[in-house]
Amino acid sequence: MGAFNVGRQKRVDYLPTWRRRALRILTALRGVVFSDAGTVEREVEVTTIRSSIGAGFRLILPILGNQMPLAVDFAYPMTKTRQDDTQVISFSFGYSQ
């Protein structure tokens, strides 16, 4: 007994091209909220703890077969001293920060 099958398929995209592209970007976009705390001292002691809270986003970019995040963070310092150099916006690319 033998079987013979012939089939035909047609791909139908229900989303227009611009919506597919927007959906692809939105699935690669992530939001983050964070809090940081720490200190840097000349001696081995803890005198002043600095802290901040913030939010940001990560855009995952497919580069050379890897998923590389582009990060933009916005932070507000909660505790600081007058000598501190504050950084409100931070940009980074990749996994090392």
C-alpha positions in Angstrom: 0.0 0.0 0.0 1.4 3.4 -0.9 0.5 7.0 0.1 0.7 10.1 -2.0 0.2 13.5 -0.6 0.3 16.9 -2.3 0.0 20.1 -0.3 0.2 23.7 -0.9 0.7 26.5 1.7 0.5 30.2 1.5 1.8 32.4 4.3 -0.6 35.2 5.2 0.7 37.9 7.4 -2.1 39.6 9.3 0.1 42.4 10.7 1.4 45.1 8.4 5.2 45.3 8.1 5.5 48.3 10.4 3.5 46.6 13.1 5.7 43.5 12.8 8.8 45.6 13.2 7.3 47.5 16.1 6.4 44.2 17.8 9.9 42.9 17.3 11.3 46.0 19.0 8.9 45.9 21.8 9.8 42.3 22.6 13.4 43.3 22.8 12.7 46.2 25.1 12.7 45.6 28.9 12.1 48.0 31.8 14.0 47.9 35.1 13.7 49.5 38.5 16.6 49.4 41.0 18.1 50.6 44.2 21.9 50.8 44.9 23.8 51.3 48.1 27.5 51.3 48.9 30.5 53.2 49.9 34.2 53.7 48.9 36.6 54.4 51.7 40.4 54.9 51.9 40.6 52.7 54.9 38.8 49.5 55.8 35.8 51.1 57.5 32.3 52.1 56.7 31.5 55.7 57.5 28.9 57.0 55.0 26.6 54.8 52.9 25.4 56.4 49.7 22.2 55.1 48.2 20.0 55.8 45.1 16.9 54.6 43.4 16.1 54.6 39.8 14.6 53.2 36.7 15.8 52.4 33.2 15.3 50.3 30.1 17.3 47.6 28.3 17.1 47.2 24.5 18.4 43.7 23.5 20.2 44.0 20.2 21.2 40.9 18.2 24.8 41.6 17.3 27.1 39.0 15.7 24.8 36.2 17.0 24.8 37.5 20.6 22.2 39.2 22.5 23.8 42.5 23.6 21.9 44.8 25.9 21.9 48.6 25.5 21.1 50.1 28.9 19.9 53.6 29.8 19.4 54.2 33.5 18.0 57.2 35.4 18.8 57.5 39.1 18.1 59.8 42.0 20.6 59.9 44.9 18.8 59.4 48.2 21.9 59.9 50.5 25.1 61.7 49.5 27.7 64.1 50.7 28.7 67.5 49.3 31.9 66.0 47.9 30.1 63.3 45.9 30.0 63.6 42.1 26.5 62.6 41.2 25.5 60.9 37.9 21.8 61.0 37.1 21.9 59.3 33.6 24.0 56.2 32.9 24.6 54.5 29.5 26.1 51.1 29.0 26.5 48.5 26.3 27.0 44.8 26.9 27.2 43.0 30.1 30.1 44.7 31.8 29.2 47.7 33.9 
